[in-house]
Structures are given as C-alpha cells and as structure tokens.
Amino acid sequence: MARRAAFRIPDGGCGSCCGSSSLGSRAAATAGRGRAQLTSAPVTRQHVWQGPDSRPEQRVCPAAPRTCYTWTFFGTWIIGSPWSRCGRQHVWQGPDSRPEQRVCPAAPRTCYTWTFFGTRIIGSPWSRGGRQHVWQGPDSRPEQRVCPAAPRTCYTWTFFGTWIIGSPWSRGGSSQGQVVKLFANHFRVTSHPQLVTYKYNVDYTPHIESGSVRANLLFQHEPLIGKCHIFDGSSLLLPHMLSEPKMELVSRFKDELVKVTIKFSSRLAPTSPECLHYYNILFGKYVNEIRLEIWPGYFTSILQYENSMTLCADVKHKMLRMETAYDLMIHIHDSAKSKNVNVIEQVSKELVGSTVITKFNNRTYRVDAINWKENPKTTFKKSDGTIISLVDYYKQQYHVQVTDLTQPLLISMGKWKKSQQDTSREPILLIPELCYLTGLTDKMRKDYRVMRELALHTRLNPEKRQQELQKFMNAVQKNENVQKELQLWDFRFDTKLLSFSGRILKEVRIFQGDRTYDCRPQSAEWARETRSGQLVSVKSLDNWVILYTNRNYRATFSLMQSLRAVTPAMGIAMRDAEMLEVSNTVQSYVTVLEKLDLSDIQMVVCVLSDDRKDRYDAIKKYLCVNCPIPSQCVLARTLDKPQMLMTIATSIAQQMNCKMGGALWTVQTGLQDAMFIGIDCFHDIVNRQKSVAGFVASINEDLTEWFSRSIFQESGQELVSRLRACLQEALKRWYERNSFLPRSIFVYRDGVGDGQLQTLIDYEIPQIVFSLENIYKSPDFKLTFIVVKKRINTRFFVESQGRLQNPLPGTIVDVELTRREWYDFFIVSQAVKEGTVTPTHYNVIYDTVHLSPDALQRLTYRLCHMYYNLPAVVRVPAPCYYAHKLAYLVGQSIHQEPHHSLSNRLFYL
C-alpha cells in the first residue's frame, strides 16, 4: 500500500512578478539628494544665497544647537536642513512670520507646510531630484536663475531677493569629469495611470493552493469586477471601487463550489511602490503573451525614477538541459559498479543544491534533499479532503504520464516569504522523471569549446543587446492583445532607448614604490607596470615549503624557476623552498603537514593535480584554523602553459607577498585618517549550514593593512548581527597602529536588496553608531554608510562611430535612473573584453561625513583600484571585495572562525 505524506505539490502559478521593493518610511530616511541621512544623524545646512533684502544672522538653533546654522529673514529662521530629527523641515517662527500648517499636495499624509507672506515652503525633504519643494503663493516672486553651486542642474527661487537653493546638489549635483551621452536599457513610460486605484484582498473557502486555479475562480465574475484588473494570486487591483466593500461570491471548480471573498483593503496612488508591483505583474504577463523565441528570454521591471517612470528590459538566458533528474539517476546507477561509487551519495552530490524546472507548469525548484523511501505511488490529501497518489494527480491535473513508479522523490523546501519567516514550511515533493536539469555541469565548465560556444550566444555586446531589446519592444507595440490591455490602463512606452548625460572621471594614479603611473583607460589594468618595479611593501621569503605529487614534479620545478626569475624585479628576496612529495589522496597533504615543524614556516604552497573540493577544503581548514600559516594552492594544469608561466608566477608571488603582510601598490584617496570597512555575506545554500558574514577594515591611511573577522549566523539571514565586537576590535587595531582613532569611517555594505534597506537602517547602522559612541565617548565621530549592489539589470551604452559600445571605466551616472527618495549613483568601474559591462549601484543611506557627491563618487572609484588579487579596476571597492573573499572562504571551505593570528593578513586572497 502506498504511503501517505504530508507535503505540498507544485502548483500552476499565475505568472511571475518583477516588482519593486518598498522601503517603508522613506521621508525620514533621506535629506535631499545630496545628504541622505537617518533621523538620528546631525542635520546638514541648507544652501542659502543672500539677496539684497535678506538679513543673514548665524544663531543657535534650539533643535540642534551644536550643528545647525540658521538665517534670519524678516524675523524668520530657516534652519539649514530640509528636515531635522523629525524628518520635516525645521522652521523657527519669528515675529513677522505667519506660520500655518496645511496639507501638502506632494505628500498629504506626512508633510508639514508653512506660509510665509503667502509662500508655502513644503517641509518634505524630497521632490523631483531631491530639490526643495516650493509652492508658489500670491505674494511670492518666483524666478528661475543659475545657481553658482550647481550651474547646470540646480533650480533656484527668488523671494524678496533671497535665493533658496532647492538642494545641496540637485540632480546628482556632480560636475567633475568629461560629459558623455549615454543610453540605457530603459524605455520611458510616456503615459501611465494617473488616478487612484483600489486594492482588494481575495480569499477562498475551501483554501485553493494553485495560483492558476485561484485566478480562474475569480475571473468567473469578470462582469462584476470588470475587464480592467490585475490579480497577483491573493489581491486584486482595480481602477474603480466595487459596489460593496465586501462581497462573497460563489465559483465552480470542476464539480465543486468555492466561496470567493473580495474585501476592500486600501487606496493606492498611481506611483506608489505597491501599485508599481501590480504594473510589473501586468507587464510580466505581456512578456509571456508575446511568445518570441525561448532563447533569449527577457527581464522587465517598471519603476519610478528621478524624473519619470521607466520600463527596464534586459536579455536573460537560462540553461535548460535535455536530460531529466531521472536520466541522471539512471546514468549514475549504471556506471556505479565500474567506478565503485555509492549510488545514493553520488546522486545526492549531483542533485542536492541544483535547480530543476518542471515543464508542465514552467516553474523552477531548488532540490534540497532526496526522499529514497517515497515514490510516485505516495498519496496525499487534497484541499477538498480526498486522497490521491502523485502519479494520478499529475495525470489528472497536467495530463502527464509517469512511467517508473519506483523512482525516489526530490524534496524542495520552496522559498522563504517575508510574511512566513516564523512558520514551518511543508516540503514540495517532485518526481525526477518530470524535472529537467538546468545550469552547467562541472564537466561542461571545464570544456573550453563548450564554454566558448555558450559565451557567443549569452554574452551579448551592446549592439546585439540593443537589437534584441528593440525586437522585444517592437513585438510589444505590434501585439494587438497586449496593446488592448495597455490602453485599458493608459500605458504607453517610448520605443527608443532612454538617453541622458553621464560623466567620465579622470584616470586614477597608481603609486608603487618610487614610481607612479596611470592605469590604461581602455583596459583599466596595470599588470605590466606592477611586475617590473619595487612593490610598496615586500616580505622576504626565507622559510617556506612546497607540497606536490610525483606526477606534478616537472610543473612544480618550473614554478620554482619562474619565481626565481620574477621576484627580484619586484624587490622580493626569495630562498629556495623545501620541496616535499605527497601521495595523490585527499588527506595526504594534511598528513604531511601534521608531521612537519611549522613554527617558523612563512608560507605553504600546494600544487594540486585537480580541483577536488574536499582536498582543497582540508588543506585550507588545517592551515587557517589548526595551524595558522598563509597558504597558496595552485592547480598543476595552470602551470602547463609555457607562454603564460611568467605571468602566472608573477601573480602567485604577489599573492604570497600580500598573504604574508606585504603590499603591492596604493592610491591617494584624498582623505586623512579615514577607515574603510567592507561587509558581505555568504550563504551556504547547498549544505544549508549557517551563513557567514565577512567584516574587513583598513587599519592604516594607505589602505595597505587590513583587519578581518568572520561572523556566523543563522542560515539565510542576510543582516549582520554582532557587528559591535568586530568594529571595536578594528578600531583597537587602528589605534595600536596609529596612536589615534580615525576621523571618519566609511562602510561599504554588499549583499543587501532594496526591500531590506529599512531593516538595515533600523538594525545594522544603530549597532555601529552605538559602538562608536561608546568608543569615542562622544557623538563627534563621522560615519558614512553605503549600500553596494552588483546584481542589477540596468546597463549603459555609449555611441561611437554609429554603433553602441561599453562606456569607459570611470563612467558615473547620477541622473535620470537614480531614485527620488535616495542619495544614489552608478559607477562603471571595470572593463570587459566580451559582452556588456554591468555597472555597480551605490546608495548612501547614512552620512555625517558630508563629502560632496563629486568627492564621494571619486573616492568610491579610487577604492576599486585597491584590490590586490588583480592589477586592474574591479567592480566594487576593495573593502567589499575582501569581505566577499573572506566570507566565501570561511563559508565554503573552512566552516570555522579562522585563527586570530591571521586577522591582520590577507590570507583569504
């Protein structure tokens, strides 16, 4: 008799959503475009130009007596910040002012306004581009003039001779660099719904699991709700109100009756983040209806940006293999005897952690485990209470036939939902025969010809990408069904790529010993220069060992000869290593190391026959935890390229120098006594172990010495806890090194989604601020916190000789595609040889250092030159990259806190 199981079955779904994430209470989180701060941060001063009739006077402000400048103007103090501790504009009443609290049309629920001789100065810290929102009254004399602080971008107003500059920096406010015309993979939304929409919650009795069935049951009542609607599976968006706030309807599903309850929830403004979520669902459905070629696919997202709403579209590829999980199981089973492997262990190794797709509902699932005790004859209870087997369910629901009734089942735990974090999840059981494998195997990745052929189809250059996107937009315009529904919502799109101006920063000067040079602007690298001169700080290699296998002796000997040839030019003194032969087994390297006296050893080099993870993990764990010594692992096949051997040896010598405490080069940041911190997380999604946060901080002004710590936390938890101990230890190391504390601290935080920003503000930053208050014993420290985002879909292009190309490294974008409520910008820092370059997005969520936008962007770009693992500009600032490397090594290989004696070395490179 088949077993009964408690689990969920995969449903048909109702389409994917590519919506935007809301930040929550944003009004108090930003202070104009140029000074994004928390409410606990000191206020910035408003930019005020003195006119002939103004009487400026600096006084003490009772709200912020230590930091706030005030101005008298006919007896009224206008506090220099567009907001203060409450997030609203702080205005002091003078004898001649006529204060009046009114409703602001820009933010009716949150914004305080004041009348002053008939002019309302809106208290909201934002408007378009972060400029101060000024309402014209009958007695005001508005006049648009050129602002000397930002002549190209800043709007000003005259009011009895006084200019009140709308923002400390306005539309990005930056001016340094060569101006260049750019294009982006965005299409401007030329028309969109302008009226208030209405959200209704939809419930079903009995409960219906399948999203497609839920939609079908609701749309049986389309004459009642209307043809113009958007449904996300649990809520409904309408352009009109229904006749009653709560309606109970009856729908029919097969031979059963289902009660559908529609209840009014809220009114939504047309540009609210929640409303944009529904628009993305609507457009996502259009992408499926267009039915272009399966390869490539498309990503789309509608969001409100600086000056307009845009549709972001990008080409995406997903590798779908022709074999199923069942085919892989059979292949492993058939070859098990000849290879002498355990079938269960090998199948688990190949499948657990992989992603499969079920074609009957076009959904992807992550395989978390394999249930060897259950099979397709396993039964479960449906929502109506009836009992059915898996094989019968798939036959009835999706008309697919399962042939092997003895195969095991795949287990997927599904995805966490924010609203269900505290509830247990029932597993989803999948039949291997119906699950197609996705992604690349290790064998495919090692096949150069396969990867090269794949790159030709997936790495699209800007010209090809633009052609695919234009093809997509043309299909949207020509599809009658799509256009009919778009017209119902008054949606229209520009058919041309969005264009705007960007800026290219000057090349950054590299300092290496007594030499200086610029990185080449086209390639953004300086490998040739760095290997031919004295390094900034060198460590002599006097006592070190090399472990190798018998078959790799020739490659090891070639490495030794090459190291002897390249190290003198860089100033590295090197003696010959002690060469020890080991057997080609997993534990052989560790066994030999355990027998050695490693007390005086500076470096251990291991030449490996292959990239077996268990061997690499064992070596790194022993040398990072049990016997803390810097180590370098090298694949033998890497050394079998004579034409590349000198370059490879140079890179290995530089890495070993850094791991022993040396430094390669430096750049000038333009700041004195500033500490830079990088934070990133690694989630071991394969083994479901605890997540690891990497914390890295500079401890000298030249950025050549770094302190590191790793933090273990619950699996899947992105926001870092226990930051205080890391920060305190980093500041202690800085003080020991410099005899004073840093004047300012810059934190670059990677791995945070837009939806987690408010939690970051509420949870992570307070830990840092609290620690700094205790350490400095005063609130006089300066802190800037920047969220770094690499995984974005926005791409930039520049036109050259009639064709689109990648922008040059150092390209800055802080207009058009930046958000009204954020202090954010994009930097294209690296150069790519193939495909389209991906910019990095930076969002300043806390700032008391008060660098100008120009200075902050220039600083961030310079930090991208300080990653010692590559003599080139990288995508993110060096602190971020170091934190990523540390978290990855600990989470993927070591699974323990590294020994504290390594904390001042770049052992994780």
N, C-alpha and C positions, 0 to 999 in steps of 0.2 A: 504494500500500500504506500502511496506517495506521502511524503512528509508535508506537514503544514508549516508555513514560515510566516514570521511577522516582518514585513518589509514593504517597500514601495515599489511600484512598477513605473517604468518610464512613460511619461505622457506625451501627447502630441504637441503640446505647446501652442502658443498663439503668436509666434514671431518674436524676434529678438528686439531689444531696445538699446539704443545708443544715446541715452540721455545725459544731461549734465548733472553734476552733483551740487547740491545747495550747501552753502557754508553756514547757514543759520543766521545768527545776529551779526550782520556784516557792518552795520552803521558804526558800531563802536570799535571795530577791529582795524579800521583804516583811517588815516588822516590825510585825505587828499592823495593824489597820485605820487607825490614825492616823499611823503612821510608816513608810511604805513606803520602803525603802532598799536599796542594794546592800550586799554584804558588805564592800566597801571603805569604806563611809561610817561616820562616827563613830556610836557607839551612842547610843540615847536612854535616858532614865532611866525605870525602872519607877515607876508611880504607887503608892505605898505609904502607907496610913493607919496612924498609930501607935495601937496599943491600949495598955491599961494594963500589960500584961505584956511589952511589947517594950522592947528597949534599943537605940534607934537610935544609930548612930555612923557618921559620914562618914569613910571611909578611902580609901586609894589602891588602886585595882584593878590588879593586875599585867597584866591583859589590855589595858586601855585606861586607862593612868594619868592621862591629861590630861582625859578627858571623863566617866568613869563614876562615878556615885555608888553607894555600897554601904551596906547596912544590916546591923547585927549583930542577930541574933535567936537567943538561946540559943547564941551562938557560930557561927552560920552566916551567911555573907554572901550575900545575894541581889542579884546585880548588877542594876542598874536596867533593863537592856534584856532583852526576852524572847528575844533572840538576840544573838550577838556576831559576831565575824569568821567564825565557822563556821556561823552560821545557827541554832545550837541555844541553848537558854537557858544562860546562863553562871552557874554556881553555884560558889561557893568553899566548901570544906569547913572547917568549924570543929570544935573538939574534941568537941562534943556531937552532931554530926550523924552519921547513919548512911547515907552515900551508897550507892546501889545502881543499877546500870544494868539497866533492864528494857525489855521490849517495850511500846510504847505502842499501844493499840488504834486510835487515830486515824490514826497514820502508822507502821505497824510496821517499815517499812524504813529510815526516816530519823530517827526521833525518839528522843532520849535522855530517860530519865526518872530522877528521883531520889526516894528515900524519905527522909522527914524525920519522925520519930516516927509512921510509918505512913501519912503522906500523900504521894502521888506528885505532884510538880509537873511536868507534862509540858513538855518543852523546846521543843515545836513553837511557832512564832511565830503560829500561827493556830488558830482553831476557828470556830465559828459567829459571824460578825460580827467576827472579829478579837479576841475576848476571850480572855484567858489560859485555857488548857485545864487544869483542875484535877481530879485524880482523888481521890475520897474514900477514905481509908484507915480502919482501925478506930479509930484514936486521934484522928481529926480531928473537929472540931465545926463542920460547915458551917452557915452561916446566911445567908440572902439579906437584905441590907439596902439602904438607899438610899445611893448614893454621892454625896457633895457635889459631885464634879466633873461628874457627868453624871446628875442625879437621875432622869431619865425612862428612861434606857436602859441603865445600867451595872449588871451583876451583881457583887456582892461576896461574899467568903467570910470568915468569922471562923475564925481558927486560933490558939487560945490568946490571944485578944484582939487580934489583928492582922488588919486587913483588907488583903488583897492585891487591888487593883483589877485586873480582868481585862484591861483595855485602856486606853491613854491616851484613847481616845474611843469605843470600843464601836461600837454600830450607827450608824455615821455620826458619832455623838458631837456633832453640831452642835445648837445650841439657838436661835440667833438667827433672828428673822423670825416672821411670823404663820403659825401652823399651819393647814393646809388639807387636806381629804380629797381624795385623787386616785384616779383609775382609770388603768389601763394596758392596752394591747392584749396582755395576757398572761393565760393560763389556767393556774391552778396544777395541777400534776400531783399528784393525791391519792394515787395508788398507782403504783409502778414496780418493776421487778425488783430484788430485794434480795440475790440470790445471785450468786456469782461466775460469770462467763460465760467462754467459751473461744474463742479466735481461731485459725483455721486458714488457712494460705496455700494458694491453689489455682492450679496450673499446668496448661497444656495442651500436648500434643505430638501433631501439629504446632501451632504457635502460631495462636491464633484472635484476630482483631482485633475483631470485633463483640462488644459487651458483651451484647447480647440473645442471641446465639448461645452465648456462654460460660455464661450463666445457664441456657439450655435444656439444654445438655450436662450441667451439674452436677445439675439437678433431675430428670434421668432416674433418679437414685439417691436420690430422696426417701425411699423406705422405709428406706434405710440412715442418712441424716443426720437424718431426722425432719421433721415439718411446721413446727416452730418453728425458723426460721433467718432470718438476714439476710445478703445477699450484695451486695458493692459492686463486683463485677467482677473482683477479684483476691484477695479474702479473704472468709472465712466466719465468722460469729459464731453460736455455738450455746450453749444453756443447759446442755448436758451434754457430757461427753467422749465421743469415739468409742471404739470398742473397741481401736483401734490408733493410735499416734501418727502413723504414716504409712501411707496407703492409696493404692494405684494401681488405678484403675477404668477401664473402657472404655465409652465412649458412642458413639452413632451419629449422624452428621450427614449427612443425605441418604444417599448410598451409601458414605460413608467412615467409618472407625473413628478415634476420637480418644481418646488416653490422658489421663485426668484424674487428677492427683496432688494429694492432700489431705494437708497436713503440719501438725502442731501447731506453733503459734507462741508463744502466751502466755496466761496467765490475766488477766482484766480485772475490776477492781472495778466494781460497777454504776454508780458515779458518776464513773468516770474519763473524761477527755476523749475518749479513743479509743472508749470504749463509747458515749458520747453521740453520736459521729459515726455509729455504726450505727443508733441510735434515730432520728436525723434521716432517714436513708435509709428506714427503715421507715415513718415518718410521711409522708415525701415521696411514697411510693407510694400512701398512702391519699388524698392530695390529688388524685392523678390518677384514682383509682377513683371518687371521689365524683361526678365529672362534672357539676359545676354549670355555669353559663353561662361561656363562654370569657372574656367581659369582665364583671366584673373577674377577674383571677387572684389567687392567694394566695401569700404567702411564709410559711413556717413554720420554726421553729427551736426545738429543745429544748436548754436549758442549765441548769446548776446555778447558782443564785444564793445570796444571803445565807442565807436560811432554808429554801429549798425549791427543787425543780426546777419550772420553768415551761415552758409552750409559748408562744412568741411568734408571733403571727399578724398579718399585715398585708395590706391590699389592694394589689395591684400591677397596673399597666397596661403593656401593650406595644403600640405602634402597628404594626399589620400592614397594609401597603398591598395593594391588589388587583392591582397590576402586578408583573411579574417583572423581573429584571435584563435579560432578553432583550427585553421590551417597551420598556424604557428605551433599549436599544441601537438598536432599530429606529426609535424616535422621533427620536433624535439623528441617525441616518443620513439619515432622510427630510427633516429640516429643515436639514441641513448646507449644502446648496447655497445656499439662500435667505439663510442667516445668515453664510455664508462662514467656517465654523469647521472645524478639523481634527477629524475624527470620533474618531480614536484618542485625541487629547489630551482631548477633551471627555468621552468615555466614561470615561477614567481619572479625570478630575477628579470626575465624578459618583459613581463606584462605589468607587474605592480609599479605604479607611478606613471605609466603610459596613458595616452589619451586615445579613446576609440570613438567611432562615430556609428550611429545606427541609421541606416538609410531610410527605414520606414517612417521615421519622424524627423530626420535630418537634425539630430541633436548629438552633441559630444558629451562624453563622460570620462572622468578620470578613474582608472582602475586602482582601488585602494587595497584589495585583497582578493583571494580566490577561495570559494567555498567548494571544497572537494567532496563534501558529504551530501550536498543537494544536487539535483539535476532538473531538466525541463519538466519532469513529471511532478515537481513540487507544487503544492496547491497553496492558495492564499484566499483571504476573504475580501470580496469587492465591497465598494461603498454601500451597495444595497443589501449586503449580508450574505450573498450567495458565494459558494465555494467553487473555485475553478483552478485548473492547472495552468502553469505557464504556457505550455505548448498549445492548449486550447485557447487561452487568452490572446496570444499573438495571432492565431489563425482567425479568430472572430474579429478582433479589433483592427488588425493591419493586413490580413489576408496573406500572411507569410507562413510557410511550412517548415517546421524544424525536423530534420532527418535523423540526427543522432540523439536519442533520448537518454543516453548515459553520460553525456559530457558534463563536466562540472560547471559551476556558475561564477561569473565575475561579480564582484561586490564594488559598488560605488557609493560613497557616503554623500554624494551631492555637494553643493556649495553652501557655505555659511551665508545666511541672510542676517543683516544687521538687527532686524527685529526678532530673530530667533537664536541669538547667541547663547541664551541661557536654557534653551530647550534641547533635549536629546533628539538626534536625527535617526530616523529609520533608514536602514541601508536599501539601496536600489539594486536588485538582482538582475543581471543581464546574461543572455545566452551567447556564448562565444561565437557560435555559428552566424549570428546576426550582427556581430560587431566588427567593423572594418578598422584596421590599424591605421594610424596617422603618424606623421613625422618620419624622421630618418633613423635607420639603424646605425650602430657603430661601424658596421662593415661599409655602409654607404658613405658615411662621413670620411672614412679613410681612403675611399676610392676617388682619386683626384679627377678622373674623367667624368665620373657621375656628378661630383660637386661642381665642376666647371660647366657642364651642360645645364645643371639646375640653375646656376647663377645667371646664365644667359637669359633665362625665362623669368626669373624672380627679381633680379637686381636691375630695375628699370632706371635708365638715366633720365634726367629732367625732360628731355624732348619726348621720349617714349611715354613717360608718365603723363605728360600733358596731353598727348594724343589719346591715351586711354581714358583720361578724365573727360576730355571733350566728347569722346564717343559715348560715355555714360550720360553726360548732360544732354546731348542730342537725343538719346533714347528717352530720357525723361520728358523732353519737350514734345516728342512725336507720339508718345503713348497716349491714346485717347482716354483710356480708363484712368490713368494717373492724372492727366490734366483735368478731367471732370471732377475728381475728388479734390484736387488742389484748389479749383475755383470755388468749391463749397466753403473752403476755409480762407479764401482770398490770399492764397500763397502764390507768389511769383518770384522767379530767380533770374539773376543776370546770367547770361550764358558764357561770359568771359571770366577768366581767372581774375581774382582780386589783385589790384596793383597799388603800390604805395612806395614811400621812400624809406630806405634804411641807411645805415652808415657803416663804413669800414674803418676800424681802428688801425693805428699805426702798428708796424711790426714791433714785437717785444724784443728788447735787447737781452741777450744771454751773457752772463758773467761766469767765466770758467778760469780759475787761477788768475794769471795776469793778462788773460785775453778776453775780449768781448766781441760778440758777433750777433747779427740778426738772423732769425730763422727765415728760411726761404718762403716767400708769401704764397707761392703756388702749392708747394708740398707741405708746408708747415712742419718741417723737421730739420734737424741739425746733426744727424748721425756722423757725417764725415768730419765735422768740426770737433765733435766731442771726443773722438778716438785718437786725435792727433795732438793733444795738448794736456798739460798738467791739470788734474782734477782739483776741485775746491778743497777736498779733504781726503787723504789717502790713508789706508791701513795696510801695513806690510803683512804679507802672507808668509809667515815663518814656519808654522807648525800646523799642517793640515793633512788629511788623508783622502784617498780616492778608492772607492769600492767598485769593483767591476766583475763581470763574469768572464770565463775563458774565451768565449766566442766574441767578446767585445774588447779584447785586449788591443787590437790594432786601432780601433776608434778612440780608445782611451789614451793611447800613446800619441795619436795625432792631436788630441785635445791639449795634452801637456805641452807639446811642441808649439802649438799655436798660442797658448797662453804666455809662454816664454817670449814669443815674438811681439805680442801686442801690449803687454803690461808696461815695459819701460817708457813708451811714449806718453802714457798717462800718469807716470810717476809712481807706479805701484811696484814696490820691491817684493819679489816672489822667490822663495826657495822651492826646490822640488818636493812634491808631495810623497807621502808614504803610500804606495800602491798595494792594495790588499785584494786578492781574488776571493770571490764568494761563489757559491752554487746558485743556480737559477731557480730558486724556490722563494716562496713568499716570505718566510721567516729567516732566510739565510742572512740578509743584510742586518737585521736586528740582532741575530745571534752573534755575528762577528763583532758588532759594536759593543755588545754587552761584555765581551771578553777583553776589550781594549781599555787602557787607562786614558780616559778622555779629559782629564783635569786640565791639561794645557793645550788641548786642541782648539784651534780657532775656527776651523771650517771643515765640514764633511761633505764631500762630493760623491754622489752615487750615479753611476752610469747604468741605466736600466735597459733591458732587452725589449720591453714593450711597456704599454701604458696601463698595466693592470692596476686597478684602483686599490685593491686590498694591499698590494705590496707598497704602493706609494703612501697609503694611509698609515701603515705600520711604521714606516721609516719616519714620517713626519711626527707621528704621535710620540715616538720614543725620543726624538731629538728636540721636541718642543715642550714636552711635559716631564718625562722621566730624567733625561739627561740634556739640559738646555744648551744646545750648541747650534749656531747658524748652519743651515744645510742647503745644498743645491742639488736638485735631481735633474739629470739630463738623459734624454732618450738617445740610444745608440744610433738610430736611423737619422737623427738630426745631424750627427757628426759625419755621416756618409755622403756629404755633399762638398767635395773639394773646393769648388768655386765659391762656396759660401762660408767656408770654415773660419776664415779670419774674422768675418763679420760676426759669426756666432760666438767665437772665442772672446771678442771684444764685449759683446753683450753679457756673457757669463762672468767675465772679470769685473765688469761694472756692477752687476747684481751682487756678486760676492763682496765687493768693497762696501756697498750700501748695507748689506746684512751684518757686516762686522762693525758698523758705526761710521763709515765714511760718507762723503757727499760728492756729487758729480758736478753740478752747476747751481746757479742761483739767479733770481731776477729781482729787480727792485720793485717793491710793492707801493712805495710812496708813503708808507705809514711807519711810524716809530712805535716800538713796544706794543705791537698788536699780536694777539694769539689767534690762531685759526684752528677751528675744530671741525672734524668731519664725523658724521653719524650715518650708519647704514645698517640694514638688517638682512639676514639670510634665513630663509625658511626651508628646512629640510622636508620638502613635500613628498619625497619618496619614502623615507623611513618614518615619517610622522614624529620625529623627535622634536625636542624643544628648539625654538628659534634662537638665533644668536644675533646680538647687536654688536657691531664694531664701533668703538669710540677711539678716535685718533686726534691728537692735539699737538701743535707745534710748541716747542719749548725754547726756541731762540728766534731772534729777529730775522735771521737769514733764511729761515724755513729749511734748515739742513738737519735738524734734530727733531724727532717726533716721539711722543709718548703714546702708548696704546693700551687699551683694556678691552676685554670682551665680556658681554653680559648675556647670560642665559635667561630665557623667558618662555612662557607657555607657547605651544605650537600655534602658529597663525597670528600671534599677537604682534602687531606692527609697531605700536608706540612703545618707546623705550621706557622702562622703569629703572630705578636705582641709578639715575644719572648723577645724583649728588656726589656719591663716592668717587665716581670717575672724574668729575670736574674738580673736586677737592684735591685729588691726587695729582691731576695735571697741573694745577696752579702751584702745588707744592714743588713739583719738579721744575717748573718755570722759575720759582723763587730761588731754589737751590742753584740754578744755572745763572741767574741774572741779579740776584740780591734785591729784587723789587718785583711787584706784581704788574701784569700787563695793564696798559692804559685802556685798551679796548679789546673786545672779544667778538670774533665773527664766527658764527655757527652755520655750516652748510649741511643741511639735513636732507638726505636722499631717501627714496622709497616711501613717499607719502602721497596718497591720492587726494584729489580735490575734496572729496567728501570727509576726509579726516583732518582737514586743516583746523576746524574749530576745536576738535578734541586735542589737537597739538597745542593750540593756544591755551586751552583750559588746563592741560595736564603736564605737558613736557616743559614748556617755557617756564611756568611757575617754579618747577624744580630747580631750573638753572638760576632763576632770579633769586630764589630763597637761599641757595648755596652761596651766590655771590654776595648777598647782603651779610651773611654770617662771616664770610672770609674777609671782605673789605671793611666790615664793621660800619658801613655807611652806604647810602644809596648813590654814591658818586661814580660808580662804575658805568661803563658804556658797553652796550650789547646790541649786536645786530644778528637777527636770526633769519636765514634764507632757506626756503624750501627748494630743492633741486628736483626737477622732473625730466627724466630721459625718455621715457616711453610715451611719446606723443605722436599724433598723426599729422601735425602741421609740417609742411615742407615749404621751403623758399627756393625761388629760382631767379636767376638774373639773365637778361637777354644780351647776347653777344653775337654780332655778325648774323643777325636774323634767327638765331637758334637759342633755346633755353639751356642754360648751364648751371652748375652749382655755384652758389656765392663763394667768395673768397673767405678763408679763415679770418675771424675777427669781425664778421658782419653782425651788427646789432640791429634789432627790431624792437622798438618800444612804442609803436603807434599801431592803430587800426586793429590788430589782433591781440592787444592787451585788454584786460578787463577793467570796467569802470571802477569796481569796488576794490581792486587790488593795486599794489605797487609791484608790477611785474615787467619782465622783459625777456627777450630771446637772445641767445648768442650762438652763432655758428662758429665753433672754435676749431674743429678738426677738418682735415682734407680727406677725401675718399677717392680712390682710383676707379671704382666701379659703382654704378647705381647713383642714388640720390642721397645727399648728405642729410642727416637728421639734426635739427637744431636742439638745443637744450633750453628748457624753460625755467626761469628763476622767479620766485615770488617772495618778496620781503614782507614778513608778517610781524616783525618786531624790530624797532630801530630807535636806539638812543645815541648812536654814534653820529648820525646826521651827516654822513657823507653826501655830496651831491650825486644825482643819478649818474652823471658822467664818471665821477671818481669811483663809484661802486661798480659800474659796468667794466671799467678799465681794470680795477682790482681783480674782479672775478675772472676776466680773460687772462690776466697775468698768472693767476694761480693754476690755470690749465697748462702752464708750461713747466710745472714743478713736479711732475710725476716721473720718478727715477727709473721706472721699468721700461721707458720708451723715450728716446731722444726726439720727441715730437709733441705737438699740441694734442691734448686728449679732450674728450667730450665734456668732462666735468672737472671742477677744481681738484687739485691733488689731495686735499684732506678727505674729500668724498671718495676718491678712488682708493686711497689707502684703507679707509674704513670698510669699503666693499671687499677688498682683498683679504683683510683680516677676518671679517665675518664669514666669508666663503671658506677660507682655510679651516677655521675652527668648526664651522657647521658641517662641512662636507667631509673632512678628514680626521680632525683631532677629537672632536666631541668632548673636549675638556678645556678648562681655563689654561692657557699657556703659562709656563713658569714666569714668575715675576721678574726674573733676571733678564728676560728678553724684552721687557716693556719699553726700553729706550732704543730699540733697534728695529729696523725694517725687515724682520725675519720672515714676513709673510709675502714678500715680493715674489 
